[in-house]
Amino acid sequence: MRIGELSKRTGVSPRSLRYYEEQGLLTSARSDAGQRHYSDAEVQRVLLIQQLFAAGMSSRVIASVLPCVDTPSDPAGIQSAFVAMTRERDRINADIAHLVETRDALDVLIKINREHWVEPPTASVPVPVTASA
C-alpha cells in the first residue's frame, strides 16, 4: 500500500509516517518512481509506534525497543532493549502513581466543594465561577 492508504488505515498523517521512516521506526519499499510502498504488517507497527509515543516515549527510545518486535531472539539487541523497556515501564508506573495522587487530591477538593453547595448543579449545567468581594 502507498503512504496515503497507510495514513488512512492508521489515522497517522503522511508527514508523521515519513518522520517515522527518518527515525528508523518504519521501513518501506520504493517503486521505480520513488513512491513508498508498505506491507500490511506496517499497519500494526504504526499503531504500536503511536501507542508508545502516547505513553511518552521518545523516538530514540522507541527505536531501541522495536528490535524486540523485529528480531525477538537476536542476542545482540535483547539486553539493551530489555533495559530500555524496563526503564520506560518504571517511568510509566511513576506517571500512573502521580496521576492517581492527583486524582485523589481532586476528589478531596470536589468533596470540599460539594459541602458548600446550597443546591447542587446538574451534570449538564456548568457551575459558574464567581469572584468574591
Buried (B, 14 or more C-beta within 10 A) or exposed (E): BEBEEBBEBBEBEBEBBBBBBEBEBBEBEEEEEEEBBBEEEBBEBBBBBBEBBEBEBEBEBBBBBBBBEEEEEEEEBBEEBEEBBEEBEEBEEEEEEEEEEEEEEEEEEEEEEEEEEEEEEEEEEEEEEEEEE
